[in-house]
Amino acid sequence: MNKGTPSTLNDVSEFIVDCLHATAPIENDGYPLIRTPNIGKGRLDLDGVQRVSQSTYETWTQRAIPQPGDLIFAREAPAGNVAIVLEGQQVCLGQRTVHIRPSREKVNPNFLCYFLLAPQQQGLLLAAETGATAKHINMKDIRRLPLVRLPELAAQQRIGSMLADYDDLIDNNRRRIKLLEDSVRLLFDEWFVKGHKAGWPTSTLQQLCADEAGIQTGPFGSQLHQSDYAEEGVPVVMPKDLATMKIDTQSIARIPEHLADELGRHRMQYGDIVFGRRGEIGRRAYIGRRQIGYFCGTGCLRLRPSAERVNPRFLFEALRAPAVAGDIASRAKGSTMANLSAGAMQTVTVPVPPRQLQDRFAAFVEDASEQVDTLDEQSRKLRTARDLLLPRLMSGELTV
């Protein structure tokens, strides 16, 4: 490792430029607009990304056009995340983001991305946060961030490539998961939306769910306080954790086992459906075998289908059918944040096709869901391994 004069982030960058401080007009199609939620730890998350038109893209990239190998840094909400632009990603910056172009003669882009995510640099950056309400990092503090003991370029290349390999595998798993989720949606639409028979009977969700507490609200703030959460324990599913066929456990909250037992009626069983009732109405996840015992958190509803009346896998997908999803969304109340009550869900009607058709569909979904869970678990282990290696590689404790 070099022991010379410490450099700054500005010293190893061709430029560091702020985003435009304006809200971009959003379109249905177009170029991805990178906001802070789209900046992960190392990679951009383009799932559900907002998009802008050609003219907006040209205006928002007047200062610089992001290129492969450039870094995008989050100044706020949450501050400190940084991701590298990959080949084929043509994006522009939304608010509270910073565009960094590493000088490749001085630093390897992959290495710099992970170096900025290492504990020492994160500590320095977050220590410089300002703002009474929304914490953010000033441009001057980003530019003058000290980069101490940078290794030689050849070592940077090896370290950056090793860590990027982990993220490549995680990205590949993410793409495979998306293909599986898309296949389920397409099959459902083919069989039950396009092929919907007018003669199919309908039932309300209350009729399709278990008789007692079939549709139940998660605990309120008076039952579960911020001080109740812990590093280890039972995962508590919040609306932010709901992701189509799975629950995103990357940043999931937890409560101690004894507290989950005290509030046992919020524990979830195999076949339950957890449904976000606040904010973005319609986010939901199916409780599979690996999620048995998870806790339905504040801001969610727990639906418990009666397996005798409906196949739970079918009902889970039926909740996103256009007519059903539209009906549910229309029942949400609130001028600032949409809020859906358990009572409002009870009278939502769902077409109920023949049980044999439901079961055939569910068999396909069960297999796809198992694959999704396996890939998700692989990605979790890869992230853990990467996160354990990162600080040791960046501090010089490990060499490659």
Buried (B, 14 or more C-beta within 10 A) or exposed (E): EEEEEEBBBBBBBEBBBBBBEEEBEEBEEBBBBBBBBBBBBBBBBEEEBBBBBEEBBEBBBEEBBBEEBBBBBBBBBEBBBBBBBBEEBEBBBBBBBBBBBBEEEBBBBBBBBBBBBBEBBBEBBEEBBEEEEEBBBEEEBBBBBEBBBBBEBEBBBBBBBBBBEBBBBBBEBBEBBBEBBEEBBEBBBEBBBEEBEEEEEEBEBBBBBBEEEBBBBBBEEEEBEEEBBEEEBBBBBBBBBBBBBBBBBEEBBBBBEEBBEEBEEBBBEBBBBBBBBBBEBBBBBBBBEBBEBBBBBBBBBBBBBBEEBBBBBBBBBBBBBEEBBEBBEEBBEEEEEBBBBBEBBBEBBBBBBEEEBBEBBBEBBEEBBBBBBBBBEBBBEBBEEBEEBBBEBBEEEEEE
